[in-house]
Amino acid sequence: MKKTLSIPTISCGHCLMSIKRELGFVDGVDYIDGNVDAKTVLIEYSNDAALDQARAVLAEAGYAPTN
Ligand SMILES: [Cu+2]
């Protein structure tokens, strides 16, 4: 499954690196690709719990998705 998350607090490449690192710890998240200009992160995940967990981890890190 795929989801493009909108994350308004993404401001630079370092934000994406932090996000990739944080999401790397989430079971069931298989792929992450970010876009600084669009302030989005595409994730591929294997179950709904992984998406919920990804949202929670992002919010905790200061990158709360708006969708
Ligand atoms: Cu940044």
N, CA, C, O and the ligand as a Tripos MOL2 file, in Angstrom:
@<TRIPOS>MOLECULE
protein
  269   267    68     0     0
PROTEIN
NO_CHARGES

@<TRIPOS>ATOM
      1 N           0.8440   -1.1830    0.0000 N.3       1 MET1
      2 CA          0.0000    0.0000    0.0000 C.3       1 MET1
      3 C           0.8810    1.2360    0.0000 C.2       1 MET1
      4 O           2.0060    1.2180    0.5000 O.2       1 MET1
      5 N           0.3520    2.3060   -0.5680 N.am      2 LYS2
      6 CA          1.1230    3.5470   -0.6480 C.3       2 LYS2
      7 C           0.2900    4.6980   -0.1260 C.2       2 LYS2
      8 O          -0.9360    4.7090   -0.2360 O.2       2 LYS2
      9 N           1.0020    5.6840    0.4550 N.am      3 LYS3
     10 CA          0.3240    6.8780    0.9220 C.3       3 LYS3
     11 C           1.2940    8.0500    0.8210 C.2       3 LYS3
     12 O           2.4520    7.9440    1.2240 O.2       3 LYS3
     13 N           0.8140    9.1640    0.2810 N.am      4 THR4
     14 CA          1.6180   10.3780    0.2650 C.3       4 THR4
     15 C           1.1380   11.2750    1.3920 C.2       4 THR4
     16 O           0.0120   11.7720    1.3750 O.2       4 THR4
     17 N           2.0060   11.4730    2.3670 N.am      5 LEU5
     18 CA          1.6630   12.2870    3.5310 C.3       5 LEU5
     19 C           2.1130   13.7250    3.3130 C.2       5 LEU5
     20 O           3.2380   13.9630    2.8740 O.2       5 LEU5
     21 N           1.2510   14.6770    3.6140 N.am      6 SER6
     22 CA          1.6130   16.0910    3.5850 C.3       6 SER6
     23 C           2.1250   16.4990    4.9570 C.2       6 SER6
     24 O           1.4560   16.2980    5.9700 O.2       6 SER6
     25 N           3.3260   17.0770    4.9750 N.am      7 ILE7
     26 CA          3.9610   17.4290    6.2420 C.3       7 ILE7
     27 C           4.4980   18.8550    6.1380 C.2       7 ILE7
     28 O           5.6120   19.0700    5.6610 O.2       7 ILE7
     29 N           3.6970   19.8360    6.5880 N.am      8 PRO8
     30 CA          4.0530   21.2470    6.3910 C.3       8 PRO8
     31 C           5.3660   21.6480    7.0610 C.2       8 PRO8
     32 O           5.9890   22.6220    6.6390 O.2       8 PRO8
     33 N           5.8000   20.9280    8.0880 N.am      9 THR9
     34 CA          7.0080   21.3400    8.8110 C.3       9 THR9
     35 C           8.3000   20.8800    8.1250 C.2       9 THR9
     36 O           9.3890   21.1660    8.6210 O.2       9 THR9
     37 N           8.1970   20.1770    7.0020 N.am     10 ILE10
     38 CA          9.4110   19.8570    6.2320 C.3      10 ILE10
     39 C           9.9430   21.1560    5.6260 C.2      10 ILE10
     40 O           9.2310   21.8520    4.9030 O.2      10 ILE10
     41 N          11.2190   21.4740    5.9340 N.am     11 SER11
     42 CA         11.7860   22.7140    5.3900 C.3      11 SER11
     43 C          13.0850   22.5020    4.6270 C.2      11 SER11
     44 O          13.5210   23.4000    3.9070 O.2      11 SER11
     45 N          13.7120   21.3430    4.7620 N.am     12 CYS12
     46 CA         14.9940   21.1490    4.0760 C.3      12 CYS12
     47 C          15.3430   19.6720    4.0420 C.2      12 CYS12
     48 O          14.6140   18.8310    4.5680 O.2      12 CYS12
     49 N          16.4690   19.3750    3.4140 N.am     13 GLY13
     50 CA         16.8830   17.9820    3.2850 C.3      13 GLY13
     51 C          17.1440   17.3010    4.6130 C.2      13 GLY13
     52 O          16.9770   16.0880    4.7440 O.2      13 GLY13
     53 N          17.5550   18.0880    5.5970 N.am     14 HIS14
     54 CA         17.7970   17.4760    6.9040 C.3      14 HIS14
     55 C          16.5060   16.9550    7.5160 C.2      14 HIS14
     56 O          16.4940   15.9300    8.1970 O.2      14 HIS14
     57 N          15.4370   17.6640    7.2680 N.am     15 CYS15
     58 CA         14.1340   17.1910    7.7550 C.3      15 CYS15
     59 C          13.8450   15.8160    7.1630 C.2      15 CYS15
     60 O          13.4000   14.9080    7.8660 O.2      15 CYS15
     61 N          14.1010   15.6710    5.8710 N.am     16 LEU16
     62 CA         13.8320   14.3880    5.2310 C.3      16 LEU16
     63 C          14.7110   13.2900    5.8030 C.2      16 LEU16
     64 O          14.2680   12.1560    5.9850 O.2      16 LEU16
     65 N          15.9590   13.6350    6.0860 N.am     17 MET17
     66 CA         16.8440   12.6210    6.6730 C.3      17 MET17
     67 C          16.3320   12.1780    8.0280 C.2      17 MET17
     68 O          16.3420   10.9890    8.3470 O.2      17 MET17
     69 N          15.8790   13.1500    8.8350 N.am     18 SER18
     70 CA         15.3230   12.8070   10.1460 C.3      18 SER18
     71 C          14.0940   11.9180    9.9920 C.2      18 SER18
     72 O          13.9260   10.9310   10.7070 O.2      18 SER18
     73 N          13.2480   12.2910    9.0480 N.am     19 ILE19
     74 CA         12.0210   11.5360    8.8240 C.3      19 ILE19
     75 C          12.3340   10.1110    8.3790 C.2      19 ILE19
     76 O          11.7250    9.1510    8.8510 O.2      19 ILE19
     77 N          13.2910    9.9890    7.4670 N.am     20 LYS20
     78 CA         13.6540    8.6480    6.9990 C.3      20 LYS20
     79 C          14.2150    7.8050    8.1370 C.2      20 LYS20
     80 O          13.9350    6.6110    8.2480 O.2      20 LYS20
     81 N          15.0150    8.4540    8.9800 N.am     21 ARG21
     82 CA         15.5860    7.7110   10.0970 C.3      21 ARG21
     83 C          14.4760    7.2490   11.0400 C.2      21 ARG21
     84 O          14.4470    6.0890   11.4530 O.2      21 ARG21
     85 N          13.5620    8.1610   11.3790 N.am     22 GLU22
     86 CA         12.4860    7.8080   12.3070 C.3      22 GLU22
     87 C          11.6050    6.6950   11.7310 C.2      22 GLU22
     88 O          11.2580    5.7410   12.4280 O.2      22 GLU22
     89 N          11.2520    6.8280   10.4660 N.am     23 LEU23
     90 CA         10.3540    5.8340    9.8630 C.3      23 LEU23
     91 C          11.0580    4.4980    9.6660 C.2      23 LEU23
     92 O          10.4150    3.4530    9.5680 O.2      23 LEU23
     93 N          12.3830    4.5430    9.6090 N.am     24 GLY24
     94 CA         13.1420    3.2990    9.4680 C.3      24 GLY24
     95 C          12.9430    2.3560   10.6370 C.2      24 GLY24
     96 O          13.1800    1.1540   10.5270 O.2      24 GLY24
     97 N          12.5020    2.9150   11.7660 N.am     25 PHE25
     98 CA         12.2900    2.0860   12.9540 C.3      25 PHE25
     99 C          10.8840    1.4830   13.0040 C.2      25 PHE25
    100 O          10.5770    0.6900   13.8940 O.2      25 PHE25
    101 N          10.0370    1.8590   12.0520 N.am     26 VAL26
    102 CA          8.6450    1.3950   12.1020 C.3      26 VAL26
    103 C           8.4840    0.0940   11.3260 C.2      26 VAL26
    104 O           8.7370    0.0400   10.1230 O.2      26 VAL26
    105 N           8.0640   -0.9420   12.0240 N.am     27 ASP27
    106 CA          7.8010   -2.2280   11.3770 C.3      27 ASP27
    107 C           6.7040   -2.0800   10.3360 C.2      27 ASP27
    108 O           5.6680   -1.4690   10.6020 O.2      27 ASP27
    109 N           6.9260   -2.6300    9.1660 N.am     28 GLY28
    110 CA          5.8880   -2.6250    8.1510 C.3      28 GLY28
    111 C           5.9860   -1.4680    7.1860 C.2      28 GLY28
    112 O           5.2510   -1.4220    6.2000 O.2      28 GLY28
    113 N           6.8910   -0.5200    7.4530 N.am     29 VAL29
    114 CA          7.1640    0.5490    6.4780 C.3      29 VAL29
    115 C           8.3130    0.0720    5.5980 C.2      29 VAL29
    116 O           9.4270   -0.1510    6.0730 O.2      29 VAL29
    117 N           8.0220   -0.0800    4.3030 N.am     30 ASP30
    118 CA          8.9830   -0.7370    3.4120 C.3      30 ASP30
    119 C           9.7690    0.2340    2.5460 C.2      30 ASP30
    120 O          10.8600   -0.0890    2.0780 O.2      30 ASP30
    121 N           9.2200    1.4210    2.3330 N.am     31 TYR31
    122 CA          9.8750    2.3640    1.4270 C.3      31 TYR31
    123 C           9.4500    3.7700    1.7930 C.2      31 TYR31
    124 O           8.2970    4.0180    2.1480 O.2      31 TYR31
    125 N          10.4080    4.6930    1.7010 N.am     32 ILE32
    126 CA         10.1460    6.0890    2.0540 C.3      32 ILE32
    127 C          10.8040    6.9800    1.0020 C.2      32 ILE32
    128 O          11.9710    6.7900    0.6620 O.2      32 ILE32
    129 N          10.0570    7.9410    0.4950 N.am     33 ASP33
    130 CA         10.6590    8.9050   -0.4280 C.3      33 ASP33
    131 C          10.0680   10.2760   -0.1320 C.2      33 ASP33
    132 O           8.8490   10.4400   -0.0810 O.2      33 ASP33
    133 N          10.9320   11.2490    0.0600 N.am     34 GLY34
    134 CA         10.4550   12.5710    0.4410 C.3      34 GLY34
    135 C          10.6850   13.6120   -0.6330 C.2      34 GLY34
    136 O          11.5530   13.4540   -1.4920 O.2      34 GLY34
    137 N           9.8960   14.6830   -0.5790 N.am     35 ASN35
    138 CA         10.0240   15.7970   -1.5100 C.3      35 ASN35
    139 C           9.9590   17.1000   -0.7060 C.2      35 ASN35
    140 O           8.9150   17.4580   -0.1600 O.2      35 ASN35
    141 N          11.0880   17.7950   -0.6470 N.am     36 VAL36
    142 CA         11.1590   19.0150    0.1680 C.3      36 VAL36
    143 C          10.2450   20.0960   -0.3920 C.2      36 VAL36
    144 O           9.5080   20.7340    0.3590 O.2      36 VAL36
    145 N          10.2860   20.3040   -1.6920 N.am     37 ASP37
    146 CA          9.5040   21.3900   -2.2930 C.3      37 ASP37
    147 C           8.0110   21.1900   -2.0890 C.2      37 ASP37
    148 O           7.2790   22.1350   -1.7940 O.2      37 ASP37
    149 N           7.5700   19.9510   -2.2490 N.am     38 ALA38
    150 CA          6.1440   19.6540   -2.0910 C.3      38 ALA38
    151 C           5.7590   19.4590   -0.6290 C.2      38 ALA38
    152 O           4.5760   19.4420   -0.2900 O.2      38 ALA38
    153 N           6.7650   19.3130    0.2390 N.am     39 LYS39
    154 CA          6.5450   19.0080    1.6570 C.3      39 LYS39
    155 C           5.7020   17.7460    1.8230 C.2      39 LYS39
    156 O           4.7200   17.7180    2.5650 O.2      39 LYS39
    157 N           6.1200   16.7100    1.1080 N.am     40 THR40
    158 CA          5.4080   15.4370    1.1740 C.3      40 THR40
    159 C           6.3920   14.2900    1.3830 C.2      40 THR40
    160 O           7.5780   14.3880    1.0700 O.2      40 THR40
    161 N           5.8570   13.2090    1.9190 N.am     41 VAL41
    162 CA          6.6190   11.9800    2.0650 C.3      41 VAL41
    163 C           5.7420   10.8310    1.5740 C.2      41 VAL41
    164 O           4.6410   10.6030    2.0740 O.2      41 VAL41
    165 N           6.2640   10.1200    0.5830 N.am     42 LEU42
    166 CA          5.5800    8.9160    0.1050 C.3      42 LEU42
    167 C           6.0820    7.7380    0.9180 C.2      42 LEU42
    168 O           7.2880    7.5260    1.0420 O.2      42 LEU42
    169 N           5.1530    6.9760    1.4690 N.am     43 ILE43
    170 CA          5.5850    5.7500    2.1310 C.3      43 ILE43
    171 C           4.8490    4.5650    1.5290 C.2      43 ILE43
    172 O           3.6900    4.6600    1.1270 O.2      43 ILE43
    173 N           5.5560    3.4550    1.4810 N.am     44 GLU44
    174 CA          4.9320    2.1870    1.1250 C.3      44 GLU44
    175 C           4.9590    1.3380    2.3780 C.2      44 GLU44
    176 O           5.9790    1.2450    3.0610 O.2      44 GLU44
    177 N           3.8250    0.7180    2.6740 N.am     45 TYR45
    178 CA          3.6920    0.0120    3.9400 C.3      45 TYR45
    179 C           2.8500   -1.2380    3.7340 C.2      45 TYR45
    180 O           2.0790   -1.3370    2.7800 O.2      45 TYR45
    181 N           3.0120   -2.1820    4.6420 N.am     46 SER46
    182 CA          2.3980   -3.4850    4.4290 C.3      46 SER46
    183 C           1.1190   -3.7150    5.2170 C.2      46 SER46
    184 O           0.4210   -4.7020    4.9840 O.2      46 SER46
    185 N           0.8000   -2.8180    6.1480 N.am     47 ASN47
    186 CA         -0.4570   -2.9910    6.8900 C.3      47 ASN47
    187 C          -0.8740   -1.6530    7.5050 C.2      47 ASN47
    188 O          -0.0540   -0.7460    7.6470 O.2      47 ASN47
    189 N          -2.1470   -1.5410    7.8660 N.am     48 ASP48
    190 CA         -2.6820   -0.2810    8.3760 C.3      48 ASP48
    191 C          -2.0330    0.1390    9.6900 C.2      48 ASP48
    192 O          -1.8910    1.3290    9.9730 O.2      48 ASP48
    193 N          -1.6390   -0.8560   10.4920 N.am     49 ALA49
    194 CA         -0.9930   -0.5250   11.7620 C.3      49 ALA49
    195 C           0.3160    0.2100   11.5110 C.2      49 ALA49
    196 O           0.6920    1.1010   12.2720 O.2      49 ALA49
    197 N           1.0010   -0.1630   10.4510 N.am     50 ALA50
    198 CA          2.2690    0.4980   10.1200 C.3      50 ALA50
    199 C           2.0290    1.9570    9.7720 C.2      50 ALA50
    200 O           2.8180    2.8220   10.1510 O.2      50 ALA50
    201 N           0.9570    2.2370    9.0600 N.am     51 LEU51
    202 CA          0.6420    3.6300    8.7080 C.3      51 LEU51
    203 C           0.3040    4.4330    9.9580 C.2      51 LEU51
    204 O           0.7670    5.5630   10.1170 O.2      51 LEU51
    205 N          -0.5030    3.8530   10.8460 N.am     52 ASP52
    206 CA         -0.8330    4.5280   12.1040 C.3      52 ASP52
    207 C           0.4270    4.8170   12.9040 C.2      52 ASP52
    208 O           0.6090    5.9110   13.4390 O.2      52 ASP52
    209 N           1.2840    3.8180   12.9720 N.am     53 GLN53
    210 CA          2.5340    3.9620   13.7320 C.3      53 GLN53
    211 C           3.4230    5.0400   13.1020 C.2      53 GLN53
    212 O           4.0380    5.8450   13.8010 O.2      53 GLN53
    213 N           3.4740    5.0370   11.7730 N.am     54 ALA54
    214 CA          4.2840    6.0360   11.0670 C.3      54 ALA54
    215 C           3.7750    7.4420   11.3950 C.2      54 ALA54
    216 O           4.5700    8.3440   11.6590 O.2      54 ALA54
    217 N           2.4690    7.6250   11.3780 N.am     55 ARG55
    218 CA          1.9050    8.9410   11.7100 C.3      55 ARG55
    219 C           2.2750    9.3580   13.1320 C.2      55 ARG55
    220 O           2.6230   10.5120   13.3820 O.2      55 ARG55
    221 N           2.1940    8.4030   14.0560 N.am     56 ALA56
    222 CA          2.5010    8.6960   15.4540 C.3      56 ALA56
    223 C           3.9630    9.0810   15.6280 C.2      56 ALA56
    224 O           4.2830   10.0330   16.3400 O.2      56 ALA56
    225 N           4.8470    8.3340   14.9730 N.am     57 VAL57
    226 CA          6.2800    8.6040   15.0770 C.3      57 VAL57
    227 C           6.6080    9.9690   14.4780 C.2      57 VAL57
    228 O           7.4210   10.7120   15.0280 O.2      57 VAL57
    229 N           5.9870   10.2920   13.3690 N.am     58 LEU58
    230 CA          6.2250   11.5830   12.7240 C.3      58 LEU58
    231 C           5.7500   12.7290   13.6170 C.2      58 LEU58
    232 O           6.4480   13.7310   13.7720 O.2      58 LEU58
    233 N           4.5810   12.5800   14.1930 N.am     59 ALA59
    234 CA          4.0440   13.6200   15.0690 C.3      59 ALA59
    235 C           4.9820   13.8410   16.2530 C.2      59 ALA59
    236 O           5.2560   14.9760   16.6430 O.2      59 ALA59
    237 N           5.4630   12.7460   16.8090 N.am     60 GLU60
    238 CA          6.3930   12.8080   17.9420 C.3      60 GLU60
    239 C           7.6690   13.5690   17.5770 C.2      60 GLU60
    240 O           8.2400   14.2790   18.4050 O.2      60 GLU60
    241 N           8.1010   13.4120   16.3440 N.am     61 ALA61
    242 CA          9.3550   14.0220   15.8950 C.3      61 ALA61
    243 C           9.1700   15.4560   15.4030 C.2      61 ALA61
    244 O          10.1330   16.0930   14.9750 O.2      61 ALA61
    245 N           7.9350   15.9710   15.4600 N.am     62 GLY62
    246 CA          7.6950   17.3400   15.0280 C.3      62 GLY62
    247 C           7.3180   17.4500   13.5690 C.2      62 GLY62
    248 O           7.3280   18.5390   12.9950 O.2      62 GLY62
    249 N           6.9860   16.3180   12.9700 N.am     63 TYR63
    250 CA          6.6140   16.3020   11.5510 C.3      63 TYR63
    251 C           5.2160   15.6940   11.3750 C.2      63 TYR63
    252 O           5.0320   14.7270   10.6360 O.2      63 TYR63
    253 N           4.2630   16.2700   12.0540 N.am     64 ALA64
    254 CA          2.9150   15.7170   12.0130 C.3      64 ALA64
    255 C           2.3010   15.8510   10.6110 C.2      64 ALA64
    256 O           2.2430   16.9520   10.0640 O.2      64 ALA64
    257 N           1.8460   14.7380   10.0350 N.am     65 PRO65
    258 CA          1.1660   14.8030    8.7360 C.3      65 PRO65
    259 C          -0.2070   15.4290    8.8960 C.2      65 PRO65
    260 O          -0.8590   15.2730    9.9290 O.2      65 PRO65
    261 N          -0.6390   16.1390    7.8610 N.am     66 THR66
    262 CA         -1.9590   16.7530    7.9070 C.3      66 THR66
    263 C          -3.0060   15.9050    7.1850 C.2      66 THR66
    264 O          -4.1600   16.3150    7.0580 O.2      66 THR66
    265 N          -2.6060   14.7310    6.7140 N.am     67 ASN67
    266 CA         -3.5670   13.8460    6.0370 C.3      67 ASN67
    267 C          -3.2960   12.4130    6.4230 C.2      67 ASN67
    268 O          -3.9930   11.5080    5.9630 O.2      67 ASN67
    269 CU         14.9280   20.7390    7.6550 Cu       68 CU68
@<TRIPOS>BOND
     1     1     2 1
     2     2     3 1
     3     3     4 2
     4     3     5 am
     5     5     6 1
     6     6     7 1
     7     7     8 2
     8     7     9 am
     9     9    10 1
    10    10    11 1
    11    11    12 2
    12    11    13 am
    13    13    14 1
    14    14    15 1
    15    15    16 2
    16    15    17 am
    17    17    18 1
    18    18    19 1
    19    19    20 2
    20    19    21 am
    21    21    22 1
    22    22    23 1
    23    23    24 2
    24    23    25 am
    25    25    26 1
    26    26    27 1
    27    27    28 2
    28    27    29 am
    29    29    30 1
    30    30    31 1
    31    31    32 2
    32    31    33 am
    33    33    34 1
    34    34    35 1
    35    35    36 2
    36    35    37 am
    37    37    38 1
    38    38    39 1
    39    39    40 2
    40    39    41 am
    41    41    42 1
    42    42    43 1
    43    43    44 2
    44    43    45 am
    45    45    46 1
    46    46    47 1
    47    47    48 2
    48    47    49 am
    49    49    50 1
    50    50    51 1
    51    51    52 2
    52    51    53 am
    53    53    54 1
    54    54    55 1
    55    55    56 2
    56    55    57 am
    57    57    58 1
    58    58    59 1
    59    59    60 2
    60    59    61 am
    61    61    62 1
    62    62    63 1
    63    63    64 2
    64    63    65 am
    65    65    66 1
    66    66    67 1
    67    67    68 2
    68    67    69 am
    69    69    70 1
    70    70    71 1
    71    71    72 2
    72    71    73 am
    73    73    74 1
    74    74    75 1
    75    75    76 2
    76    75    77 am
    77    77    78 1
    78    78    79 1
    79    79    80 2
    80    79    81 am
    81    81    82 1
    82    82    83 1
    83    83    84 2
    84    83    85 am
    85    85    86 1
    86    86    87 1
    87    87    88 2
    88    87    89 am
    89    89    90 1
    90    90    91 1
    91    91    92 2
    92    91    93 am
    93    93    94 1
    94    94    95 1
    95    95    96 2
    96    95    97 am
    97    97    98 1
    98    98    99 1
    99    99   100 2
   100    99   101 am
   101   101   102 1
   102   102   103 1
   103   103   104 2
   104   103   105 am
   105   105   106 1
   106   106   107 1
   107   107   108 2
   108   107   109 am
   109   109   110 1
   110   110   111 1
   111   111   112 2
   112   111   113 am
   113   113   114 1
   114   114   115 1
   115   115   116 2
   116   115   117 am
   117   117   118 1
   118   118   119 1
   119   119   120 2
   120   119   121 am
   121   121   122 1
   122   122   123 1
   123   123   124 2
   124   123   125 am
   125   125   126 1
   126   126   127 1
   127   127   128 2
   128   127   129 am
   129   129   130 1
   130   130   131 1
   131   131   132 2
   132   131   133 am
   133   133   134 1
   134   134   135 1
   135   135   136 2
   136   135   137 am
   137   137   138 1
   138   138   139 1
   139   139   140 2
   140   139   141 am
   141   141   142 1
   142   142   143 1
   143   143   144 2
   144   143   145 am
   145   145   146 1
   146   146   147 1
   147   147   148 2
   148   147   149 am
   149   149   150 1
   150   150   151 1
   151   151   152 2
   152   151   153 am
   153   153   154 1
   154   154   155 1
   155   155   156 2
   156   155   157 am
   157   157   158 1
   158   158   159 1
   159   159   160 2
   160   159   161 am
   161   161   162 1
   162   162   163 1
   163   163   164 2
   164   163   165 am
   165   165   166 1
   166   166   167 1
   167   167   168 2
   168   167   169 am
   169   169   170 1
   170   170   171 1
   171   171   172 2
   172   171   173 am
   173   173   174 1
   174   174   175 1
   175   175   176 2
   176   175   177 am
   177   177   178 1
   178   178   179 1
   179   179   180 2
   180   179   181 am
   181   181   182 1
   182   182   183 1
   183   183   184 2
   184   183   185 am
   185   185   186 1
   186   186   187 1
   187   187   188 2
   188   187   189 am
   189   189   190 1
   190   190   191 1
   191   191   192 2
   192   191   193 am
   193   193   194 1
   194   194   195 1
   195   195   196 2
   196   195   197 am
   197   197   198 1
   198   198   199 1
   199   199   200 2
   200   199   201 am
   201   201   202 1
   202   202   203 1
   203   203   204 2
   204   203   205 am
   205   205   206 1
   206   206   207 1
   207   207   208 2
   208   207   209 am
   209   209   210 1
   210   210   211 1
   211   211   212 2
   212   211   213 am
   213   213   214 1
   214   214   215 1
   215   215   216 2
   216   215   217 am
   217   217   218 1
   218   218   219 1
   219   219   220 2
   220   219   221 am
   221   221   222 1
   222   222   223 1
   223   223   224 2
   224   223   225 am
   225   225   226 1
   226   226   227 1
   227   227   228 2
   228   227   229 am
   229   229   230 1
   230   230   231 1
   231   231   232 2
   232   231   233 am
   233   233   234 1
   234   234   235 1
   235   235   236 2
   236   235   237 am
   237   237   238 1
   238   238   239 1
   239   239   240 2
   240   239   241 am
   241   241   242 1
   242   242   243 1
   243   243   244 2
   244   243   245 am
   245   245   246 1
   246   246   247 1
   247   247   248 2
   248   247   249 am
   249   249   250 1
   250   250   251 1
   251   251   252 2
   252   251   253 am
   253   253   254 1
   254   254   255 1
   255   255   256 2
   256   255   257 am
   257   257   258 1
   258   258   259 1
   259   259   260 2
   260   259   261 am
   261   261   262 1
   262   262   263 1
   263   263   264 2
   264   263   265 am
   265   265   266 1
   266   266   267 1
   267   267   268 2
@<TRIPOS>SUBSTRUCTURE
     1 MET1         2 RESIDUE 1 A MET
     2 LYS2         6 RESIDUE 1 A LYS
     3 LYS3        10 RESIDUE 1 A LYS
     4 THR4        14 RESIDUE 1 A THR
     5 LEU5        18 RESIDUE 1 A LEU
     6 SER6        22 RESIDUE 1 A SER
     7 ILE7        26 RESIDUE 1 A ILE
     8 PRO8        30 RESIDUE 1 A PRO
     9 THR9        34 RESIDUE 1 A THR
    10 ILE10       38 RESIDUE 1 A ILE
    11 SER11       42 RESIDUE 1 A SER
    12 CYS12       46 RESIDUE 1 A CYS
    13 GLY13       50 RESIDUE 1 A GLY
    14 HIS14       54 RESIDUE 1 A HIS
    15 CYS15       58 RESIDUE 1 A CYS
    16 LEU16       62 RESIDUE 1 A LEU
    17 MET17       66 RESIDUE 1 A MET
    18 SER18       70 RESIDUE 1 A SER
    19 ILE19       74 RESIDUE 1 A ILE
    20 LYS20       78 RESIDUE 1 A LYS
    21 ARG21       82 RESIDUE 1 A ARG
    22 GLU22       86 RESIDUE 1 A GLU
    23 LEU23       90 RESIDUE 1 A LEU
    24 GLY24       94 RESIDUE 1 A GLY
    25 PHE25       98 RESIDUE 1 A PHE
    26 VAL26      102 RESIDUE 1 A VAL
    27 ASP27      106 RESIDUE 1 A ASP
    28 GLY28      110 RESIDUE 1 A GLY
    29 VAL29      114 RESIDUE 1 A VAL
    30 ASP30      118 RESIDUE 1 A ASP
    31 TYR31      122 RESIDUE 1 A TYR
    32 ILE32      126 RESIDUE 1 A ILE
    33 ASP33      130 RESIDUE 1 A ASP
    34 GLY34      134 RESIDUE 1 A GLY
    35 ASN35      138 RESIDUE 1 A ASN
    36 VAL36      142 RESIDUE 1 A VAL
    37 ASP37      146 RESIDUE 1 A ASP
    38 ALA38      150 RESIDUE 1 A ALA
    39 LYS39      154 RESIDUE 1 A LYS
    40 THR40      158 RESIDUE 1 A THR
    41 VAL41      162 RESIDUE 1 A VAL
    42 LEU42      166 RESIDUE 1 A LEU
    43 ILE43      170 RESIDUE 1 A ILE
    44 GLU44      174 RESIDUE 1 A GLU
    45 TYR45      178 RESIDUE 1 A TYR
    46 SER46      182 RESIDUE 1 A SER
    47 ASN47      186 RESIDUE 1 A ASN
    48 ASP48      190 RESIDUE 1 A ASP
    49 ALA49      194 RESIDUE 1 A ALA
    50 ALA50      198 RESIDUE 1 A ALA
    51 LEU51      202 RESIDUE 1 A LEU
    52 ASP52      206 RESIDUE 1 A ASP
    53 GLN53      210 RESIDUE 1 A GLN
    54 ALA54      214 RESIDUE 1 A ALA
    55 ARG55      218 RESIDUE 1 A ARG
    56 ALA56      222 RESIDUE 1 A ALA
    57 VAL57      226 RESIDUE 1 A VAL
    58 LEU58      230 RESIDUE 1 A LEU
    59 ALA59      234 RESIDUE 1 A ALA
    60 GLU60      238 RESIDUE 1 A GLU
    61 ALA61      242 RESIDUE 1 A ALA
    62 GLY62      246 RESIDUE 1 A GLY
    63 TYR63      250 RESIDUE 1 A TYR
    64 ALA64      254 RESIDUE 1 A ALA
    65 PRO65      258 RESIDUE 1 A PRO
    66 THR66      262 RESIDUE 1 A THR
    67 ASN67      266 RESIDUE 1 A ASN
    68 CU68       269 GROUP 0 **** ****
